[in-house]
């Protein structure tokens, strides 16, 4: 198939310019352009997908993205410790103590907490998911969770 992937600037619904990857059917930057075989967050039928970032072992925090981005989907599964899933607009997990998470949800022992409304959330600094045994405004990290997320 002739053509090539290229970047194109578009404005989102809020008027902010965003760069997207599109398929340039000419391969020369002249178009016609199409979204190509994109598959994100379970939508579409193509071959390109957002790969999940996952825990390699039980942990209390995971840097999903160390720069600005969009969190599309996430889930945290915990063992015998109930607590709070906290998501921060940061490049690393904050120290234990007083915190101000962007998202905070409770999770019971031996349960999974998921993105409740399955909508994308923008982060301007980075994306860090934390599992804490205390909350919602006090963090005590608990390295007993499996964390998985999709972000770009």
N, C-alpha and C positions, 0 to 999 in steps of 0.2 A: 504494500500500500504506500503510495507516494505521500509526502507531507512531512510535517514536523511539529513538535510541540513548541509553543511560543508563549510569552507573557503578554497580557493586555490589561490596561488600566480601565476600571469601570467604577461607577459610583453606586454605593449601596443605598438602601431606602432612606438612610439618614443623611445622605449627601457626602459621605466620606469616601474618598478614592481608595479602591482596593485593587491589588494586582491578582489576576487569576490566570491560570494556565488554560490555553485553548489549543485546539488542533487546527493548524494552518494547512488546509488541503493542498495549497500550491507549494508549500515548503519554502517559499521565498518571502514570506512576510506580507503578502498581498491578498491573502484569503482566497476563496471564502473560508470563514472561520466557523468552527462548531465546538460544542463542549467536549466532544470526543467521548471515548468510552469510560466515563467517570462513574464511580460507585462510591458514595460516601454515606456513612451512617445507615447502611442497609438499603439505600435507594438506588435505583438504576440497575442496569444489567451489564455494565462494562467490566473491564479487567483491572482498573486502577481503584485502589481503596486506601483509606486512612488506616495505617497499621496501628494496632493497639500498643500502648506502653503498659507493661505488666510487671508485677513483682516477681523476683527470682526466688524469694523466700519470704517468710513472715517479716513484716516491717511496720513501722509506725508512720512513715512519711515517704512520699515519692515525688520527685520533681518531674512533672509531666512535660513541661516545656520551660526552658530557662530564658525565654524572651516572650514578647507580646504574642498573643495568639487567641485562638478560639477553641474552647472546650466543647466538643460535640456530644460526647457520651462518657459515662464513668460508672463504675460500681466498686464497692468495697465490701468484702466478706470478712467477718470476724469470727473468732473462736469463742472461748468461754468468758471473755471480758466484754461487757456492754460498754457503750460509750457514744462518742460523737464523731461524725465525719465532718471535717472542716476543710474548706477549700480556700486557698489564699491567692491573692494577686501579688506574687512574689517570686523570687528566683531560688529561694531556699526556705526550709521550714523555720518559722520563728521559734525563739527559745521558749521553753515552758514558762507559763505564767499568764499574765493578762494578754489577750489577743483580740483582734477584730477581723474575723473571717468574712469573706464575701458570701459564702454558703456554709450553713451549719445544720446538720440533721442528726437526729438520734438513731442509734442502731442497737437492737437487743443482742444479747449473746447468741452465738451460733446462727446469725442471720446475715442477709445481704442488703445493703442500702444502695439504691440506684438513683440516677438522674430522674427525679420524679416527673418532670414534664417533657423530657426528651427534647428540649430546646437548646440551641447553642448559646454559650455565654462568652462574651468578649473579655479578655484580660489584657491590660496595658503594660504590665511588667513581666509576668511569667505565670505559670500555673503549678501550684503545689497542693497535693492532697495529703491530709494528715488524719490519722486515727488517734483520738484522745480519750482517755478514761474519764476526763472531766470536761465541762463545758457549760454553756456555749461560749462564754467569754474568758474562760480559763483553760489553758492547754496543758495537759500532762500526757506526753506521748506514750503510746502503748504499742510496742513492736509485736503485735499479734494479728495483723491484718494482711489480707491479699488485696492489692489495689490494681485496678485496670482502668485505662482511660484512652479515649481517642481525641486528639487535638491536632490542630494545624496552625 
